[in-house]
């Protein structure tokens, strides 16, 4: 049985969080907003939730939100750098002046 994963922008903490149906934190990515750009700083999936696609779900939600808000993306986190290299549909968001 797959665990339900909900991803939301926890603006007060400057991070996106993934939670299961019971509200348990599964993973997160810290970010920094600077003008027209969002820098993704550090992504982490808690050990007990690894291998379930949590980080990917966080990346998709955060990048879709960045696109909707018209933000440029600065992938400072190695996970986001790798994700963006594999998911070229988000290439237009990347701020090349990192």
TIMI-2910 file (N, C-alpha, C, CB; in pm, 1 decimal, decimal comma, always signed):
<rs>
+----------+----------+----------+----------+----------+----------+----------+----------+----------+----------+----------+----------+------+
!      n_x !      n_y !      n_z !     ca_x !     ca_y !     ca_z !      c_x !      c_y !      c_z !     cb_x !     cb_y !     cb_z ! resn !
+----------+----------+----------+----------+----------+----------+----------+----------+----------+----------+----------+----------+------+
!    +84,0 !   -118,2 !     +0,0 !     +0,0 !     +0,0 !     +0,0 !    +88,4 !   +124,4 !     +0,0 !    -95,5 !     -0,1 !   +121,7 !  Unk !
!    +62,9 !   +215,2 !    -95,0 !   +140,9 !   +337,6 !   -103,8 !    +95,4 !   +437,3 !     +1,5 !   +129,5 !   +398,8 !   -243,6 !  Unk !
!   +191,8 !   +508,0 !    +55,0 !   +162,6 !   +612,7 !   +152,0 !   +123,9 !   +738,8 !    +76,7 !   +284,0 !   +638,6 !   +245,7 !  Unk !
!    +17,2 !   +802,9 !   +120,1 !    -22,3 !   +930,4 !    +61,8 !    +84,3 !  +1033,6 !    +96,1 !   -162,8 !   +975,3 !   +113,0 !  Unk !
!   +122,1 !  +1112,1 !     -3,1 !   +223,2 !  +1215,8 !    +17,0 !   +161,4 !  +1349,9 !    -20,6 !   +352,5 !  +1187,3 !    -67,6 !  Unk !
!   +164,1 !  +1443,5 !    +73,4 !   +117,1 !  +1579,0 !    +49,1 !   +236,4 !  +1672,3 !    +60,4 !     +3,9 !  +1619,3 !   +148,9 !  Unk !
!   +255,0 !  +1755,3 !    -40,7 !   +365,6 !  +1851,7 !    -40,4 !   +307,3 !  +1992,2 !    -33,1 !   +456,1 !  +1835,4 !   -167,6 !  Unk !
!   +360,0 !  +2071,6 !    +58,9 !   +312,3 !  +2208,6 !    +76,7 !   +428,6 !  +2302,6 !   +104,8 !   +209,7 !  +2215,8 !   +190,5 !  Unk !
!   +410,0 !  +2427,1 !    +67,2 !   +507,3 !  +2531,6 !    +95,7 !   +485,5 !  +2579,2 !   +238,8 !   +495,2 !  +2649,9 !     -5,8 !  Unk !
!   +581,4 !  +2551,1 !   +325,4 !   +577,7 !  +2598,7 !   +464,4 !   +652,1 !  +2732,1 !   +466,6 !   +642,7 !  +2493,2 !   +565,7 !  Unk !
!   +586,6 !  +2835,7 !   +418,3 !   +650,7 !  +2967,2 !   +399,1 !   +716,9 !  +3020,8 !   +524,8 !   +549,0 !  +3067,3 !   +351,0 !  Unk !
!   +653,2 !  +2996,9 !   +639,5 !   +709,5 !  +3048,4 !   +764,6 !   +845,4 !  +2985,8 !   +796,7 !   +612,7 !  +3023,1 !   +879,7 !  Unk !
!   +872,2 !  +2869,2 !   +739,0 !  +1000,7 !  +2800,3 !   +759,8 !  +1091,3 !  +2808,5 !   +637,7 !   +976,8 !  +2654,4 !   +795,1 !  Unk !
!  +1045,4 !  +2873,5 !   +531,0 !  +1120,8 !  +2881,4 !   +405,7 !  +1160,2 !  +2743,5 !   +355,1 !  +1245,3 !  +2966,9 !   +424,4 !  Unk !
!  +1059,3 !  +2655,9 !   +350,1 !  +1086,0 !  +2523,6 !   +295,4 !   +956,3 !  +2458,0 !   +249,0 !  +1156,3 !  +2435,4 !   +399,6 !  Unk !
!   +973,0 !  +2367,1 !   +156,1 !   +863,9 !  +2279,5 !   +114,7 !   +875,4 !  +2153,8 !   +198,6 !   +869,0 !  +2247,2 !    -39,9 !  Unk !
!   +760,2 !  +2104,1 !   +243,7 !   +757,7 !  +1984,4 !   +327,5 !   +665,7 !  +1879,8 !   +266,6 !   +712,6 !  +2018,8 !   +470,8 !  Unk !
!   +706,9 !  +1755,9 !   +275,4 !   +623,5 !  +1642,2 !   +237,0 !   +579,3 !  +1573,8 !   +365,5 !   +700,4 !  +1542,2 !   +141,7 !  Unk !
!   +449,6 !  +1544,2 !   +372,3 !   +394,1 !  +1477,1 !   +489,8 !   +307,6 !  +1360,3 !   +444,3 !   +311,6 !  +1576,1 !   +577,1 !  Unk !
!   +300,8 !  +1258,7 !   +529,3 !   +214,2 !  +1144,8 !   +499,7 !    +72,6 !  +1175,2 !   +546,7 !   +267,6 !  +1015,5 !   +566,9 !  Unk !
!    -18,3 !  +1079,6 !   +529,4 !   -159,5 !  +1101,1 !   +563,0 !   -180,2 !  +1132,8 !   +710,7 !   -240,7 !   +978,7 !   +525,7 !  Unk !
!    -89,8 !  +1085,4 !   +796,5 !    -99,6 !  +1111,4 !   +940,5 !    -34,8 !  +1244,0 !   +980,5 !    -34,9 !   +997,8 !  +1018,1 !  Unk !
!    +24,4 !  +1314,4 !   +883,0 !    +88,1 !  +1442,6 !   +912,1 !   +234,0 !  +1433,1 !   +949,8 !    +15,6 !  +1509,8 !  +1020,8 !  Unk !
!   +291,9 !  +1313,9 !   +939,9 !   +433,2 !  +1296,2 !   +973,3 !   +522,1 !  +1355,7 !   +864,2 !   +465,8 !  +1146,9 !   +993,1 !  Unk !
!   +623,7 !  +1429,0 !   +905,0 !   +718,7 !  +1485,6 !   +810,9 !   +796,7 !  +1373,4 !   +744,1 !   +814,2 !  +1584,3 !   +881,4 !  Unk !
!   +798,0 !  +1374,5 !   +610,4 !   +869,4 !  +1273,7 !   +532,7 !   +998,5 !  +1328,9 !   +472,8 !   +779,9 !  +1220,0 !   +422,3 !  Unk !
!   +996,8 !  +1456,1 !   +438,5 !  +1113,3 !  +1518,3 !   +376,5 !  +1085,7 !  +1665,3 !   +353,8 !  +1149,5 !  +1448,8 !   +243,8 !  Unk !
!  +1190,4 !  +1737,1 !   +308,2 !  +1178,3 !  +1881,5 !   +288,2 !  +1288,2 !  +1932,4 !   +197,4 !  +1182,6 !  +1955,3 !   +422,0 !  Unk !
!  +1269,3 !  +2053,6 !   +148,1 !  +1375,8 !  +2128,1 !    +82,2 !  +1370,8 !  +2270,3 !   +136,5 !  +1360,9 !  +2125,3 !    -75,0 !  Unk !
!  +1485,4 !  +2318,7 !   +183,5 !  +1498,3 !  +2456,5 !   +228,7 !  +1520,8 !  +2545,2 !   +106,6 !  +1615,0 !  +2471,7 !   +331,8 !  Unk !
!  +1463,3 !  +2664,5 !   +110,7 !  +1483,3 !  +2757,8 !     +0,5 !  +1502,4 !  +2899,8 !    +52,3 !  +1364,9 !  +2752,2 !    -96,2 !  Unk !
!  +1551,2 !  +2984,4 !    -39,6 !  +1567,2 !  +3127,4 !    -10,3 !  +1511,8 !  +3204,0 !   -130,3 !  +1719,4 !  +3165,4 !    +17,9 !  Unk !
!  +1419,7 !  +3295,3 !   -103,8 !  +1366,4 !  +3382,5 !   -207,8 !  +1449,6 !  +3508,9 !   -213,7 !  +1217,5 !  +3416,0 !   -182,2 !  Unk !
!  +1498,1 !  +3543,2 !   -331,2 !  +1574,7 !  +3666,0 !   -350,1 !  +1525,2 !  +3731,9 !   -478,1 !  +1729,3 !  +3637,5 !   -356,5 !  Unk !
!  +1441,8 !  +3833,8 !   -461,5 !  +1388,2 !  +3902,9 !   -578,4 !  +1308,9 !  +3808,2 !   -665,7 !  +1500,2 !  +3966,6 !   -659,1 !  Unk !
!  +1344,8 !  +3801,5 !   -793,6 !  +1269,1 !  +3717,5 !   -886,6 !  +1319,9 !  +3573,2 !   -894,0 !  +1273,3 !  +3778,6 !  -1024,0 !  Unk !
!  +1394,9 !  +3529,6 !   -792,5 !  +1453,1 !  +3394,9 !   -797,3 !  +1428,4 !  +3320,0 !   -666,5 !  +1604,2 !  +3402,6 !   -825,8 !  Unk !
!  +1426,6 !  +3187,9 !   -679,0 !  +1419,9 !  +3100,3 !   -562,8 !  +1541,0 !  +3008,1 !   -568,8 !  +1285,2 !  +3018,6 !   -559,0 !  Unk !
!  +1616,3 !  +3005,5 !   -461,1 !  +1733,3 !  +2918,7 !   -451,2 !  +1696,9 !  +2799,0 !   -363,7 !  +1857,0 !  +2995,8 !   -392,8 !  Unk !
!  +1712,5 !  +2679,4 !   -419,7 !  +1689,6 !  +2557,5 !   -342,8 !  +1822,4 !  +2516,5 !   -280,7 !  +1630,5 !  +2442,6 !   -432,4 !  Unk !
!  +1825,9 !  +2514,8 !   -146,8 !  +1951,0 !  +2505,0 !    -72,1 !  +1985,5 !  +2364,3 !    -26,5 !  +1944,7 !  +2593,7 !    +46,2 !  Unk !
!  +1887,4 !  +2292,2 !    +27,0 !  +1916,0 !  +2160,9 !    +86,2 !  +1788,7 !  +2077,5 !    +86,3 !  +1972,3 !  +2175,3 !   +231,0 !  Unk !
!  +1794,2 !  +1962,8 !    +21,0 !  +1680,9 !  +1869,5 !    +20,6 !  +1717,6 !  +1747,4 !   +103,6 !  +1642,1 !  +1827,9 !   -125,1 !  Unk !
!  +1619,1 !  +1699,7 !   +177,6 !  +1643,5 !  +1581,7 !   +262,0 !  +1515,6 !  +1500,0 !   +275,4 !  +1695,6 !  +1623,7 !   +402,2 !  Unk !
!  +1530,3 !  +1369,7 !   +262,3 !  +1421,9 !  +1276,4 !   +291,8 !  +1461,0 !  +1203,5 !   +419,5 !  +1396,1 !  +1175,6 !   +172,2 !  Unk !
!  +1369,4 !  +1198,9 !   +515,7 !  +1399,8 !  +1128,2 !   +640,2 !  +1425,7 !   +980,8 !   +609,9 !  +1283,7 !  +1143,7 !   +742,8 !  Unk !
!  +1521,2 !   +918,5 !   +680,6 !  +1564,8 !   +782,5 !   +647,0 !  +1452,3 !   +680,2 !   +631,0 !  +1657,6 !   +734,6 !   +751,8 !  Unk !
!  +1353,3 !   +685,7 !   +714,9 !  +1247,6 !   +584,6 !   +708,8 !  +1155,6 !   +600,4 !   +587,3 !  +1165,1 !   +590,2 !   +834,8 !  Unk !
!  +1169,6 !   +712,1 !   +512,8 !  +1085,5 !   +735,7 !   +395,8 !  +1162,8 !   +732,0 !   +264,5 !  +1016,8 !   +868,1 !   +409,2 !  Unk !
!  +1290,4 !   +701,5 !   +269,1 !  +1371,3 !   +698,9 !   +147,2 !  +1326,4 !   +586,2 !    +54,5 !  +1520,3 !   +682,7 !   +181,9 !  Unk !
!  +1342,5 !   +610,3 !    -74,0 !  +1305,7 !   +510,3 !   -173,5 !  +1158,3 !   +510,1 !   -210,1 !  +1343,3 !   +375,9 !   -124,2 !  Unk !
!  +1084,6 !   +611,4 !   -168,8 !   +940,4 !   +619,3 !   -195,9 !   +903,1 !   +734,7 !   -288,5 !   +864,6 !   +633,4 !    -65,7 !  Unk !
!  +1003,5 !   +801,8 !   -344,0 !   +975,6 !   +911,5 !   -435,0 !   +942,9 !  +1043,5 !   -368,2 !   +864,5 !   +874,2 !   -522,3 !  Unk !
!   +973,8 !  +1054,6 !   -240,3 !   +940,2 !  +1175,4 !   -164,5 !  +1013,1 !  +1297,3 !   -221,5 !   +975,7 !  +1157,0 !    -15,5 !  Unk !
!  +1142,1 !  +1288,3 !   -240,7 !  +1220,0 !  +1403,4 !   -289,0 !  +1172,0 !  +1447,3 !   -426,9 !  +1370,2 !  +1368,8 !   -293,9 !  Unk !
!  +1140,8 !  +1352,6 !   -511,2 !  +1090,5 !  +1386,0 !   -643,9 !   +958,9 !  +1460,0 !   -637,9 !  +1074,7 !  +1261,6 !   -726,4 !  Unk !
!   +870,5 !  +1418,7 !   -549,0 !   +741,2 !  +1486,4 !   -533,1 !   +761,5 !  +1629,5 !   -483,4 !   +650,4 !  +1408,3 !   -435,0 !  Unk !
!   +856,5 !  +1647,1 !   -391,8 !   +886,0 !  +1782,0 !   -342,6 !   +941,4 !  +1867,5 !   -456,6 !   +987,0 !  +1776,8 !   -224,1 !  Unk !
!  +1032,8 !  +1812,3 !   -533,7 !  +1093,2 !  +1887,6 !   -644,2 !   +987,0 !  +1929,6 !   -745,7 !  +1202,4 !  +1803,6 !   -713,4 !  Unk !
!   +899,8 !  +1838,6 !   -784,7 !   +796,3 !  +1871,5 !   -883,0 !   +705,8 !  +1983,9 !   -831,9 !   +712,2 !  +1746,9 !   -916,0 !  Unk !
!   +658,5 !  +1972,0 !   -709,1 !   +569,3 !  +2074,3 !   -652,6 !   +639,8 !  +2209,7 !   -644,8 !   +520,6 !  +2031,9 !   -512,3 !  Unk !
!   +762,2 !  +2211,1 !   -594,2 !   +833,2 !  +2337,8 !   -577,9 !   +867,4 !  +2401,7 !   -712,0 !   +960,3 !  +2316,5 !   -497,3 !  Unk !
!   +903,9 !  +2321,4 !   -810,1 !   +936,0 !  +2375,2 !   -942,2 !   +810,3 !  +2420,6 !  -1015,7 !  +1010,2 !  +2270,6 !  -1025,4 !  Unk !
!   +701,0 !  +2348,0 !  -1001,3 !   +574,7 !  +2391,8 !  -1060,7 !   +530,1 !  +2524,6 !   -999,3 !   +465,5 !  +2284,3 !  -1041,3 !  Unk !
!   +545,1 !  +2537,0 !   -867,7 !   +509,9 !  +2662,5 !   -800,7 !   +599,2 !  +2776,8 !   -848,0 !   +520,7 !  +2646,8 !   -648,3 !  Unk !
!   +728,7 !  +2748,7 !   -865,1 !   +821,4 !  +2851,6 !   -913,6 !   +779,1 !  +2898,5 !  -1052,4 !   +966,7 !  +2797,7 !   -916,7 !  Unk !
!   +742,3 !  +2804,8 !  -1137,3 !   +697,7 !  +2840,7 !  -1272,3 !   +572,5 !  +2927,9 !  -1264,5 !   +669,9 !  +2713,4 !  -1356,8 !  Unk !
!   +476,9 !  +2886,3 !  -1184,7 !   +351,4 !  +2960,6 !  -1172,2 !   +374,4 !  +3102,7 !  -1120,4 !   +255,6 !  +2886,5 !  -1079,1 !  Unk !
!   +471,4 !  +3118,5 !  -1031,0 !   +501,8 !  +3250,0 !   -973,3 !   +595,7 !  +3333,0 !  -1060,7 !   +563,1 !  +3232,8 !   -836,0 !  Unk !
!   +645,8 !  +3275,8 !  -1169,4 !   +737,5 !  +3348,0 !  -1257,1 !   +877,0 !  +3363,7 !  -1199,7 !   +681,9 !  +3482,5 !  -1287,7 !  Unk !
!   +916,9 !  +3270,9 !  -1112,9 !  +1049,0 !  +3278,2 !  -1048,4 !  +1154,6 !  +3204,7 !  -1130,1 !  +1042,7 !  +3219,6 !   -906,5 !  Unk !
!  +1276,3 !  +3255,6 !  -1125,1 !  +1392,4 !  +3184,4 !  -1178,6 !  +1440,6 !  +3090,2 !  -1068,8 !  +1507,3 !  +3284,1 !  -1224,7 !  Unk !
!  +1500,1 !  +2978,2 !  -1106,2 !  +1543,9 !  +2876,4 !  -1011,1 !  +1695,8 !  +2871,7 !  -1004,8 !  +1487,9 !  +2738,6 !  -1049,4 !  Unk !
!  +1746,0 !  +2873,3 !   -881,4 !  +1889,2 !  +2855,0 !   -856,3 !  +1904,0 !  +2722,0 !   -782,5 !  +1950,8 !  +2975,9 !   -772,5 !  Unk !
!  +1944,5 !  +2617,1 !   -852,7 !  +1957,0 !  +2485,0 !   -790,5 !  +2091,6 !  +2468,7 !   -719,0 !  +1940,5 !  +2375,2 !   -896,2 !  Unk !
!  +2101,2 !  +2517,8 !   -597,6 !  +2226,0 !  +2509,1 !   -522,0 !  +2242,7 !  +2372,9 !   -454,9 !  +2231,3 !  +2619,2 !   -417,1 !  Unk !
!  +2133,7 !  +2302,5 !   -438,0 !  +2133,2 !  +2169,6 !   -376,6 !  +2169,6 !  +2064,4 !   -481,6 !  +1994,4 !  +2138,2 !   -313,6 !  Unk !
!  +2260,9 !  +1972,6 !   -449,6 !  +2297,7 !  +1868,3 !   -545,7 !  +2178,5 !  +1785,8 !   -595,8 !  +2398,7 !  +1776,1 !   -483,0 !  Unk !
!  +2080,8 !  +1759,6 !   -509,3 !  +1965,0 !  +1682,8 !   -554,7 !  +1891,0 !  +1759,1 !   -665,2 !  +1869,5 !  +1653,1 !   -436,1 !  Unk !
!  +1870,3 !  +1888,1 !   -646,1 !  +1800,8 !  +1967,6 !   -747,5 !  +1882,8 !  +1978,6 !   -875,1 !  +1769,7 !  +2107,1 !   -693,5 !  Unk !
!  +2014,0 !  +1987,7 !   -864,4 !  +2098,1 !  +1991,4 !   -983,7 !  +2078,8 !  +1863,7 !  -1064,6 !  +2246,8 !  +2009,4 !   -945,6 !  Unk !
!  +2080,8 !  +1748,7 !   -997,3 !  +2060,3 !  +1620,6 !  -1065,3 !  +1918,7 !  +1607,8 !  -1120,0 !  +2089,4 !  +1505,1 !   -970,3 !  Unk !
!  +1819,7 !  +1648,9 !  -1041,3 !  +1680,3 !  +1639,6 !  -1084,3 !  +1658,9 !  +1722,1 !  -1211,5 !  +1585,0 !  +1687,7 !   -971,7 !  Unk !
!  +1709,8 !  +1843,7 !  -1212,7 !  +1692,5 !  +1930,5 !  -1328,2 !  +1766,7 !  +1879,3 !  -1451,4 !  +1739,3 !  +2069,9 !  -1294,9 !  Unk !
!  +1879,2 !  +1813,0 !  -1431,4 !  +1952,2 !  +1754,1 !  -1543,8 !  +1870,4 !  +1641,4 !  -1607,7 !  +2089,7 !  +1700,9 !  -1497,2 !  Unk !
!  +1795,1 !  +1568,5 !  -1526,9 !  +1713,3 !  +1457,6 !  -1577,1 !  +1577,0 !  +1502,0 !  -1627,1 !  +1695,2 !  +1354,6 !  -1469,2 !  Unk !
!  +1524,4 !  +1609,4 !  -1574,0 !  +1389,4 !  +1656,2 !  -1607,0 !  +1399,9 !  +1788,4 !  -1683,0 !  +1302,5 !  +1673,0 !  -1477,7 !  Unk !
!  +1430,3 !  +1775,2 !  -1810,0 !  +1457,2 !  +1892,8 !  -1892,9 !  +1333,9 !  +1979,9 !  -1915,6 !  +1512,5 !  +1849,4 !  -2026,0 !  Unk !
!  +1216,3 !  +1930,5 !  -1878,7 !  +1096,0 !  +2013,3 !  -1891,9 !  +1100,2 !  +2135,3 !  -1800,6 !   +971,9 !  +1930,7 !  -1861,3 !  Unk !
!  +1194,6 !  +2136,7 !  -1706,2 !  +1210,7 !  +2251,5 !  -1616,1 !  +1332,2 !  +2336,6 !  -1651,7 !  +1222,7 !  +2203,5 !  -1472,4 !  Unk !
!  +1401,2 !  +2303,9 !  -1759,2 !  +1525,4 !  +2374,2 !  -1795,6 !  +1506,1 !  +2523,7 !  -1814,1 !  +1582,2 !  +2315,9 !  -1922,4 !  Unk !
!  +1388,3 !  +2563,7 !  -1860,0 !  +1363,5 !  +2705,8 !  -1884,4 !  +1357,9 !  +2788,5 !  -1756,3 !  +1234,6 !  +2722,5 !  -1960,2 !  Unk !
!  +1346,2 !  +2722,5 !  -1641,0 !  +1339,5 !  +2793,5 !  -1513,1 !  +1476,0 !  +2827,1 !  -1455,1 !  +1262,8 !  +2711,6 !  -1414,0 !  Unk !
!  +1578,3 !  +2755,1 !  -1498,6 !  +1709,1 !  +2764,6 !  -1433,9 !  +1776,5 !  +2897,1 !  -1463,1 !  +1798,5 !  +2650,6 !  -1478,5 !  Unk !
!  +1819,8 !  +2961,1 !  -1354,8 !  +1893,6 !  +3085,8 !  -1362,9 !  +2039,0 !  +3050,0 !  -1390,1 !  +1878,4 !  +3171,1 !  -1231,7 !  Unk !
!  +2083,5 !  +3075,8 !  -1509,9 !  +2219,7 !  +3037,7 !  -1549,8 !  +2328,7 !  +3117,6 !  -1479,2 !  +2235,2 !  +3054,4 !  -1698,3 !  Unk !
!  +2291,8 !  +3226,7 !  -1410,3 !  +2390,4 !  +3311,4 !  -1344,6 !  +2420,7 !  +3265,9 !  -1202,4 !  +2342,4 !  +3454,4 !  -1343,0 !  Unk !
!  +2402,2 !  +3135,8 !  -1173,8 !  +2427,3 !  +3086,7 !  -1038,8 !  +2571,1 !  +3112,7 !  -1005,0 !  +2393,8 !  +2936,6 !  -1025,2 !  Unk !
+----------+----------+----------+----------+----------+----------+----------+----------+----------+----------+----------+----------+------+
</rs>
